[in-house]
Amino acid sequence: MDKQISIMPCLDMQNGRVVKGVHFVDIRDAGDPVECAKAYCQAGADELALLDITATVENRATMLDVVSRVAEATTIPFTVGGGIRDVASAAAVLEAGADKVSTSSAAFRKPEVIAEMVSEFGADKVTVAIDVDQNESLPSGYEVYIDGGRTATGADAIEWAKKVDGFGVPVILPTSKAGDGAKTGFDLPVIKAMAEACSATIVASGGAGKLEHFYDAVEAGATVLLAASVFHFHIIDIGELKEYLRRRGLNVK
């Protein structure tokens, strides 16, 4: 049986509103999170991601009131990231109604946080996100970025993904800084390299612009397809995407 493919719209949050940028900057408004979440549930999304994109750099917790309002409105599993730096902040988000938490900068700075979260909540509640950009001087050609893509770490992205995978995390979410919001296609080499190096499910994130891009990501090894602007601004609708992927012979949820 082929792996089942699921579609995951992403709500990037800033100041309590859904926003979307290009290359992690040039942010514009995309609506109210609760209304967006309801619309995606009705449109046939399989999962939802909610990322508080400035929580880490503003050194604050995720907006729990937004999480709880979205939790009440959604009928599908949803993952919350941004500002989740330890077990306590993760617990607060899960208690507010999130199904899973996603950690990125804190996990990189202090990898034992991943083990602590897995131990406390179970592996199926924990996703690790990895922001990446190209760096030819590293073995894989990709470098880990933290702080919402603002800070280069000098670390090889594929080596870090392998380390994350070793903690038993079931989902790894790499986002290409170069691809983010650019609609030029997912960064296929990084998806392929992580899918080959890790046992975790790999989420394709950053760069979707047309239907073919999603198929290409599956071919590279992704089984969860995440996008934001193409869904928010109705360039592609979820029903249309699922139908297209089924016609290409994929097992779509």
Phi and psi in degrees as a GROMACS rama.xvg file:
@    title "Ramachandran Plot"
@    xaxis  label "Phi"
@    yaxis  label "Psi"
@TYPE xy
-65.4517  151.286  ASP-2
-62.8901  142.123  LYS-3
-79.7698  135.66  GLN-4
-97.0782  133.633  ILE-5
-123.063  153.234  SER-6
-108.759  130.399  ILE-7
-131.842  94.8545  MET-8
-65.7028  149.428  PRO-9
-119.798  125.372  CYS-10
-99.637  103.017  LEU-11
-81.4548  126.629  ASP-12
-110.412  139.849  MET-13
-147.06  128.411  GLN-14
52.3361  37.1541  ASN-15
78.4139  6.27518  GLY-16
-119.617  154.456  ARG-17
-79.6271  132.088  VAL-18
-132.576  165.181  VAL-19
-145.03  134.392  LYS-20
-119.12  -175.095  GLY-21
-125.724  128.144  VAL-22
55.5389  34.3117  HIS-23
72.1577  7.43326  PHE-24
-132.598  -167.03  VAL-25
50.9199  58.2032  ASP-26
-78.776  135.117  ILE-27
-131.675  156.55  ARG-28
-72.2736  140.351  ASP-29
-130.797  11.6309  ALA-30
120.963  -177.402  GLY-31
-84.4106  132.497  ASP-32
-61.4147  -37.9379  PRO-33
-68.5355  -43.9232  VAL-34
-64.3049  -41.117  GLU-35
-62.0218  -44.78  CYS-36
-61.5155  -45.8614  ALA-37
-59.6055  -45.0548  LYS-38
-62.4065  -39.6059  ALA-39
-69.1202  -36.4828  TYR-40
-61.0041  -44.6104  CYS-41
-67.4688  -30.0719  GLN-42
-79.6709  -7.57078  ALA-43
99.2602  16.8649  GLY-44
-62.7449  148.308  ALA-45
-91.9269  -31.8399  ASP-46
-147.74  169.049  GLU-47
-137.152  141.308  LEU-48
-115.421  139.055  ALA-49
-126.46  113.445  LEU-50
-119.119  117.095  LEU-51
-82.4054  93.9228  ASP-52
-72.2004  -16.993  ILE-53
-112.291  4.96871  THR-54
-59.1328  -44.5294  ALA-55
-66.2613  -48.3916  THR-56
-70.4263  -26.0286  VAL-57
-87.7399  2.19369  GLU-58
52.7063  50.2575  ASN-59
-137.808  168.611  ARG-60
-77.8249  164.375  ALA-61
-63.138  149.488  THR-62
-72.3633  99.9359  MET-63
-69.0848  -29.9343  LEU-64
-64.2643  -38.2644  ASP-65
-66.5004  -43.7271  VAL-66
-57.2705  -46.4919  VAL-67
-68.8265  -35.5965  SER-68
-67.567  -40.4911  ARG-69
-66.7393  -40.4758  VAL-70
-58.3764  -40.9238  ALA-71
-66.283  -30.609  GLU-72
-88.6027  -18.1579  ALA-73
-96.1701  149.053  THR-74
-115.083  7.20054  THR-75
-126.346  159.495  ILE-76
-60.2774  139.375  PRO-77
-135.482  141.941  PHE-78
-106.29  134.234  THR-79
-117.595  132.307  VAL-80
-134.237  165.584  GLY-81
107.5  111.109  GLY-82
79.3575  10.2366  GLY-83
-92.0561  101.576  ILE-84
-115.868  -8.02556  ARG-85
-159.82  179.309  ASP-86
-60.0909  -40.1308  VAL-87
-63.652  -45.7431  ALA-88
-68.2394  -34.8226  SER-89
-65.7284  -43.4103  ALA-90
-61.0041  -40.5457  ALA-91
-62.2685  -40.2647  ALA-92
-69.074  -42.3306  VAL-93
-65.7093  -39.45  LEU-94
-66.3063  -29.3404  GLU-95
-74.4529  -9.10235  ALA-96
122.493  -2.89816  GLY-97
-68.8627  149.485  ALA-98
-86.5079  -30.6971  ASP-99
-145.108  160.429  LYS-100
-117.323  151.564  VAL-101
-122.669  130.284  SER-102
-124.384  145.241  THR-103
-134.751  -75.7125  SER-104
-62.0411  -45.4153  SER-105
-63.4744  -39.2737  ALA-106
-63.4328  -38.9114  ALA-107
-70.1275  -43.4873  PHE-108
-67.0665  -33.1716  ARG-109
-143.368  82.375  LYS-110
-56.9597  -25.2217  PRO-111
-63.4453  -19.2614  GLU-112
-57.4987  -36.974  VAL-113
-62.7354  -48.6185  ILE-114
-61.4084  -39.6187  ALA-115
-63.8382  -43.0568  GLU-116
-67.1644  -42.1485  MET-117
-61.7831  -42.5053  VAL-118
-65.2888  -40.5221  SER-119
-76.5635  -43.2995  GLU-120
-111.597  -13.627  PHE-121
94.8525  144.069  GLY-122
-58.8382  -34.384  ALA-123
-68.566  -8.1816  ASP-124
-94.381  -5.51494  LYS-125
-118.474  125.67  VAL-126
-117.354  141.762  THR-127
-112.047  124.073  VAL-128
-96.5611  142.288  ALA-129
-131.931  111.425  ILE-130
-83.0009  132.894  ASP-131
-131.178  154.408  VAL-132
-143.998  159.839  ASP-133
-70.5915  138.378  GLN-134
-150.024  103.483  ASN-135
-62.1551  -19.92  GLU-136
-79.2857  -10.3945  SER-137
-95.7032  154.308  LEU-138
-53.9057  -42.0529  PRO-139
-88.0257  -11.9937  SER-140
84.4216  4.87672  GLY-141
-131.198  138.268  TYR-142
-114.203  144.863  GLU-143
-78.1374  133.937  VAL-144
-116.311  147.111  TYR-145
-128.405  -177.554  ILE-146
58.4943  49.8979  ASP-147
63.9715  34.2752  GLY-148
82.7301  7.45276  GLY-149
-87.9688  -27.7902  ARG-150
-117.134  119.913  THR-151
-76.1139  141.774  ALA-152
-107.239  -17.762  THR-153
80.8867  -1.52207  GLY-154
-92.6534  143.97  ALA-155
-73.0968  127.252  ASP-156
-65.2865  -37.3747  ALA-157
-73.8713  -37.2977  ILE-158
-63.0996  -40.2426  GLU-159
-66.7579  -40.4903  TRP-160
-60.0966  -40.6907  ALA-161
-62.256  -41.0712  LYS-162
-64.4056  -44.5136  LYS-163
-58.8739  -45.1537  VAL-164
-58.549  -34.1296  ASP-165
-65.475  -18.7342  GLY-166
-83.3992  -1.93702  PHE-167
83.3378  14.0247  GLY-168
-66.1751  128.226  VAL-169
-81.0852  -17.0537  PRO-170
-135.055  129.394  VAL-171
-118.442  132.174  ILE-172
-119.177  90.8972  LEU-173
-84.9055  132.338  PRO-174
-118.205  128.221  THR-175
-82.3995  121.07  SER-176
-62.204  -39.1489  LYS-177
-66.142  -33.8342  ALA-178
-85.035  -24.2274  GLY-179
-51.8587  116.095  ASP-180
71.6692  -1.99672  GLY-181
-82.3155  -17.3366  ALA-182
60.5538  26.8997  LYS-183
-102.034  4.5646  THR-184
110.981  153.275  GLY-185
-67.192  158.01  PHE-186
-80.9534  90.4194  ASP-187
-64.111  -40.5054  LEU-188
-59.1714  -37.2291  PRO-189
-73.4335  -35.8032  VAL-190
-62.541  -47.9349  ILE-191
-61.8474  -45.3821  LYS-192
-64.1186  -42.2487  ALA-193
-69.6744  -41.1759  MET-194
-61.8295  -36.4951  ALA-195
-76.397  -30.5043  GLU-196
-88.796  -18.8552  ALA-197
-124.201  152.792  CYS-198
-88.5528  -14.6682  SER-199
-66.449  154.517  ALA-200
-64.5934  135.035  THR-201
-105.636  129  ILE-202
-93.3715  130.521  VAL-203
-83.744  125.552  ALA-204
-147.913  131.779  SER-205
100.336  96.4009  GLY-206
123.549  -1.09134  GLY-207
-64.3014  130.303  ALA-208
-132.716  -24.285  GLY-209
-148.233  168.974  LYS-210
-55.1599  -42.8268  LEU-211
-59.3887  -31.2585  GLU-212
-61.1171  -36.3748  HIS-213
-69.0177  -41.3002  PHE-214
-62.6636  -42.7128  TYR-215
-59.8727  -37.384  ASP-216
-66.1606  -38.4935  ALA-217
-65.4105  -43.4011  VAL-218
-59.0865  -32.7665  GLU-219
-78.2971  -15.8003  ALA-220
125.835  1.35971  GLY-221
-81.664  145.117  ALA-222
-119.528  -13.0071  THR-223
-114.861  128.777  VAL-224
-111.215  110.154  LEU-225
-104.971  138.029  LEU-226
-153.315  162.426  ALA-227
-128.049  -74.5844  ALA-228
-60.3598  -37.8174  SER-229
-64.0909  -30.1837  VAL-230
-82.7332  -46.7641  PHE-231
-57.1183  -42.4525  HIS-232
-100.287  15.9787  PHE-233
56.3327  35.8111  HIS-234
-74.1135  -39.0423  ILE-235
-132.572  134.801  ILE-236
-100.684  151.163  ASP-237
-62.7228  -41.9524  ILE-238
-59.4996  -41.2929  GLY-239
-64.5014  -42.518  GLU-240
-64.8428  -44.4437  LEU-241
-62.4431  -42.2471  LYS-242
-62.7448  -42.8872  GLU-243
-60.5148  -46.8798  TYR-244
-65.3543  -37.7055  LEU-245
-63.7354  -41.4585  ARG-246
-62.672  -28.5652  ARG-247
-84.3168  6.14431  ARG-248
90.083  15.5326  GLY-249
-92.5846  152.021  LEU-250
-88.0306  97.9052  ASN-251
-100.866  135.973  VAL-252
